[in-house]
Amino acid sequence: MPRTVRDVVFVDGVRTPFGKAGPKGIYHETRADDLVVKAIRELLRRNPDLDPARVDEVAIAATTQIGDQGLTLGRTAGILAGLPTSVPGFSIDRMCAGAMTAVTSVAGGVAFGAYDIALAGGVEHMGRHPMGEGVDPNPRFVSDKLVDESALFMGMTAENLHDRFPGISKQRADEYAVRSQEKAAKAYADGKIQADLVPVSVRRTNAEAGETGWGLATVDEPMRPGTTLESLANLKTPFRPHGRVTAGNAAGLNDGATASLIAAEDVARELGLPVKMRLVSYAFAGVEPEVMGIGPVPATEKALAKAGLSIDDIGLFEINEAFAVQVLAMLDHFGIPENDPRVNQYGGAIAFGHPLASSGVRLMTQLARQFEEQPHVRYGLTSMCVGFGMGGTVIWENPHFNGGDDK
Ligand SMILES: CC(C)(COP(=O)(O)OP(=O)(O)OC[C@H]1O[C@@H](n2cnc3c(N)ncnc32)[C@H](O)[C@@H]1OP(=O)(O)O)[C@@H](O)C(=O)NCCC(=O)NCCS
């Protein structure tokens, strides 16, 4: 049977506002699966031309797949979101790149012809499921010196990256973090973020008063507008005495969910669905787990090579900010100035938060919005580092590209 690879597009993406993990966080009383269900429902609500029965697959990522993040989330969230029972689903895990891998996995299926339309996203409730909950690493990792012990602790790998690149000082990391907060505050003020957020009703409790009624989460809780270099200068370095990584220049511990619609371009056009980005190439790559933050470098080189593009062809970058040092290492590698206006125009995870397996689709949703506003840009990329020494990069083409005429 002859086969034709089909063009794959990003139709739409939404997310919940991100919360701070823990008893004081907005989602403390909210189930993880309910967060991703909310995102899926919103995606279907705002794409009424899509008959939910046309969805061929639901891939939902979570890093800790137990409790309310267990039970094959793609399937259970699909049913809870009201998709017909005929729509199958599965769950997926590549730690921080979970949602990104959900997208690339279903994209492969779309290109191959197994699916016309699929849903891909992720969720992480780090309050209910702290990083590393229930893990049982094989002792051979350390006893056989396969990895250094620090490889298991992401903050320590960020300190290792500072060691590897002495030119990336704490000062540079803090300056980067301040800019991320400034850009995120500006993006909110300009209304760039809200359009892709779905408000979530939340039960409020407080230690003294007990339950205090219901509220509505409408904005990212972790944001710290007004952050200054001075306010970051003396924060503790929890991962190493006299280290460089702090709560100010790292993403926090967060709760949140994302969802996106991925489709064959011809099907999207036939159904009148939006076409926000066209997939060009993607790649994942492994690096030494002790310096996992450098993962985006080989992943990007691989994705660029597959696309036949160079870094100079990329007009917009959405890079996950697990740690400032890791973004700076990538920018330095490619010779991109750290305040380059093409990079994280709306700010990044240092400001918005990073609920691990959900973040990949946040990057894509933001890139899609930037594509729409900047038709002179042809290509953009989303990239992230991944625990245990990996990176992932997806290159996208702007369907609104106008030939660069208005540049
Ligand atoms: C770094 C980390 C340990 C900090 O956790 P935390 O101590 O609970 O963080 P907090 O939000 O309470 O911040 C700690 C302090 O820094 C302060 N702070 C944080 N960001 C700040 C900012 N932008 N400006 C000023 N102060 C700030 C807080 O106010 C707090 O001060 P306090 O101790 O006086 O209350 C945690 O966020 C972490 O582990 N991050 C990395 C997550 C990760 O590994 N993800 C996976 C990536 S691969």
The ligand as an SDF file (V2000), in Angstrom:
LIG
                    3D

 48 50  0  0  0  0  0  0  0  0999 V2000
   14.6720   26.6600   43.9420 C   0  0  0  0  0  0  0  0  0  0  0  0
   13.6220   26.0100   44.8240 C   0  0  0  0  0  0  0  0  0  0  0  0
   14.2660   24.9300   45.7130 C   0  0  0  0  0  0  0  0  0  0  0  0
   13.0200   27.1020   45.7200 C   0  0  0  0  0  0  0  0  0  0  0  0
   11.9790   26.5570   46.4420 O   0  0  0  0  0  0  0  0  0  0  0  0
   11.3090   27.3910   47.6300 P   0  0  0  0  0  0  0  0  0  0  0  0
   12.3380   27.6710   48.6580 O   0  0  0  0  0  0  0  0  0  0  0  0
   10.0710   26.6670   48.0250 O   0  0  0  0  0  0  0  0  0  0  0  0
   10.9310   28.7360   46.8610 O   0  0  0  0  0  0  0  0  0  0  0  0
   10.2130   30.0200   47.3810 P   0  0  0  0  0  0  0  0  0  0  0  0
    9.2490   30.4540   46.3610 O   0  0  0  0  0  0  0  0  0  0  0  0
    9.7210   29.8290   48.7850 O   0  0  0  0  0  0  0  0  0  0  0  0
   11.3900   31.0790   47.3620 O   0  0  0  0  0  0  0  0  0  0  0  0
   12.4500   31.0470   48.3130 C   0  0  0  0  0  0  0  0  0  0  0  0
   12.7140   32.4670   48.7520 C   0  0  0  0  0  0  0  0  0  0  0  0
   13.1290   33.2130   47.6150 O   0  0  0  0  0  0  0  0  0  0  0  0
   12.3090   34.3460   47.4740 C   0  0  0  0  0  0  0  0  0  0  0  0
   12.1550   34.6290   46.0350 N   0  0  0  0  0  0  0  0  0  0  0  0
   11.8410   33.7430   45.0740 C   0  0  0  0  0  0  0  0  0  0  0  0
   11.7830   34.3680   43.8750 N   0  0  0  0  0  0  0  0  0  0  0  0
   12.0570   35.6610   44.1170 C   0  0  0  0  0  0  0  0  0  0  0  0
   12.1270   36.8100   43.2910 C   0  0  0  0  0  0  0  0  0  0  0  0
   11.9080   36.7260   41.9670 N   0  0  0  0  0  0  0  0  0  0  0  0
   12.4250   37.9830   43.8520 N   0  0  0  0  0  0  0  0  0  0  0  0
   12.6600   38.0610   45.1760 C   0  0  0  0  0  0  0  0  0  0  0  0
   12.6000   37.0200   46.0220 N   0  0  0  0  0  0  0  0  0  0  0  0
   12.3040   35.8310   45.4910 C   0  0  0  0  0  0  0  0  0  0  0  0
   11.0070   33.9670   48.1320 C   0  0  0  0  0  0  0  0  0  0  0  0
   10.2880   35.1110   48.5450 O   0  0  0  0  0  0  0  0  0  0  0  0
   11.4690   33.1580   49.2860 C   0  0  0  0  0  0  0  0  0  0  0  0
   11.8860   34.0370   50.3100 O   0  0  0  0  0  0  0  0  0  0  0  0
   11.6670   33.6500   51.8710 P   0  0  0  0  0  0  0  0  0  0  0  0
   12.5030   32.4290   52.0880 O   0  0  0  0  0  0  0  0  0  0  0  0
   12.1630   34.8580   52.5610 O   0  0  0  0  0  0  0  0  0  0  0  0
   10.2030   33.3920   52.0140 O   0  0  0  0  0  0  0  0  0  0  0  0
   12.4910   25.3560   43.9900 C   0  0  0  0  0  0  0  0  0  0  0  0
   11.7340   26.3520   43.3520 O   0  0  0  0  0  0  0  0  0  0  0  0
   13.0360   24.3850   42.9690 C   0  0  0  0  0  0  0  0  0  0  0  0
   13.4040   23.2620   43.3090 O   0  0  0  0  0  0  0  0  0  0  0  0
   13.0750   24.7990   41.6760 N   0  0  0  0  0  0  0  0  0  0  0  0
   13.5630   23.9610   40.6110 C   0  0  0  0  0  0  0  0  0  0  0  0
   12.4630   23.0880   40.0950 C   0  0  0  0  0  0  0  0  0  0  0  0
   13.0040   22.0390   39.1740 C   0  0  0  0  0  0  0  0  0  0  0  0
   14.0040   21.3970   39.4210 O   0  0  0  0  0  0  0  0  0  0  0  0
   12.2960   21.7930   38.0680 N   0  0  0  0  0  0  0  0  0  0  0  0
   12.7020   20.8460   37.1110 C   0  0  0  0  0  0  0  0  0  0  0  0
   13.6220   21.4580   36.1730 C   0  0  0  0  0  0  0  0  0  0  0  0
   14.4350   20.2700   35.1680 S   0  0  0  0  0  0  0  0  0  0  0  0
  1  2  1  0
  2  3  1  0
  2  4  1  0
  2 36  1  0
  4  5  1  0
  5  6  1  0
  6  7  2  0
  6  8  1  0
  6  9  1  0
  9 10  1  0
 10 11  2  0
 10 12  1  0
 10 13  1  0
 13 14  1  0
 14 15  1  0
 15 16  1  0
 15 30  1  0
 16 17  1  0
 17 18  1  0
 17 28  1  0
 18 19  1  0
 18 27  1  0
 19 20  2  0
 20 21  1  0
 21 22  1  0
 21 27  2  0
 22 23  1  0
 22 24  2  0
 24 25  1  0
 25 26  2  0
 26 27  1  0
 28 29  1  0
 28 30  1  0
 30 31  1  0
 31 32  1  0
 32 33  2  0
 32 34  1  0
 32 35  1  0
 36 37  1  0
 36 38  1  0
 38 39  2  0
 38 40  1  0
 40 41  1  0
 41 42  1  0
 42 43  1  0
 43 44  2  0
 43 45  1  0
 45 46  1  0
 46 47  1  0
 47 48  1  0
M  END
$$$$
